[in-house]
């Protein structure tokens, strides 16, 4: 699964609870970065980081995929 730019923006602006601690920490860190610099380039960078994480940990992310898919 790859997140879109729109899904990334929703992830960074809204509050969701995820089952994987590592993913929750990543999203929290990216929310801070995006809050400090809400530019399109920051959003693109955050999307890339999320997609790398999701690719790397696809096997354990099934519950969280369902949350992301609803965005």
Buried (B, 14 or more C-beta within 10 A) or exposed (E): EEBEEEBBBBBBEEEEEBEBEEBBEBBEEBBEBBEEEEEEEBBEBBBEBBBEBBEEEEEEBEEBEEBBEEB
